[in-house]
Amino acid sequence: MTDICKYKLLSPKSAGESEDLVAEKSVEEGQRRIQALLADWLRMENVVVLTAAGCSVGAGGRLMAGPVSSNLECLVLDVVEQCPISADARALISWKRKNDFGKGNFEDWLSYLFNASGITKPVHSPIKAVTWKGEVAATDGGTKEPEPSEADAEALRGYIEKAIFAECALELDRKEVTGGTGSVSSGHIPFLAKLIARDTNLGRTHLFTLNYDTLFEQAMEELGIQYFDGFSGKANSRFDPAVYGLDVYYPGDVAEGRVRRFDKFLQFYKLHGSIHWSIDADGAYRARHIGLNFSAVRAF
């Protein structure tokens, strides 16, 4: 019996082909088909790539849904529950456990949690308080809705941030970086090498990721790739989306007056933010590009 290719290559139904372009093909046929299609796509005028949690799993990254052992939400909240938080704050986690825990809606829940204080804390806000769902022990022996104070909510948010940081502080395998043997490649370096090998006369590659980790940044540094990620500056970069309108060129020849495009360059977008981003006291987004390898500070 011939082994069937374990990969899927999905195509828009409007393209006139089957949804899975390698369905029912053998391993060898499937790989040849994938390689041929990717080679064709890399020669297109414009290439836009979207990556998600799966591309970081090879380096220890977590998924947003799935088994408890590899689910970011489950791992983070399991740790936070062991931290010194109030009963009211812990009740918010208990409510989450009873409502689609580990099903991939972690970021939605975090948005509600982190934004709640933003609509009640300002003196000009017309909203006095937020009523939270869940149950916490009452002084009369019964239960009541949780009423976390601002300090409770701030402590909970702080521990969640630290736990997410710890889970997403990933590092590329040094053997992969140096070309050594005996390690399992996360795929970042060979993948980026393909993207920057495109003809410089074609449009610049636009790489989007939903991940918080810095594996792409680490790989681009190792490969000498220049990129714009929406920030200007180096040590303490400031968010400035105008940089996406810039490009990188070699100086022009004095005699000919022409310039050449720098080949190792792409536009990089982190749609859900990054562990090396922060907000300063003035509300400006900052990014610290120095020391993108956070493995030394994973514990908290």
Sequence and secondary structure as in RCSB ss.txt:
>XXXX:A:sequence
MTDICKYKLLSPKSAGESEDLVAEKSVEEGQRRIQALLADWLRMENVVVLTAAGCSVGAGGRLMAGPVSSNLECL
VLDVVEQCPISADARALISWKRKNDFGKGNFEDWLSYLFNASGITKPVHSPIKAVTWKGEVAATDGGTKEPEPSE
ADAEALRGYIEKAIFAECALELDRKEVTGGTGSVSSGHIPFLAKLIARDTNLGRTHLFTLNYDTLFEQAMEELGI
QYFDGFSGKANSRFDPAVYGLDVYYPGDVAEGRVRRFDKFLQFYKLHGSIHWSIDADGAYRARHIGLNFSAVRAF
>XXXX:A:secstr
   B     B  GGGTS SBTTTT BHHHHHHHHHHHHHHHHTSS  EEEE GGGGGGGT  BSSS GGGBHHHH
HHHHHTTSS  HHHHHHHHHHHHTTTTSS HHHHHHHHHHHHHHHSSTT S       S EE TTSSEE     H
HHHHHHHHHHHHHHHHHH     HHHHHT SSS   SHHHHHHHHHTS TTS   EEEE   S HHHHHHHHHT 
EEE SEESSTTEEE GGGGG   EE   TTT   EE SSEEEEEETT  TTEEE TTS EEE  S    GGG   
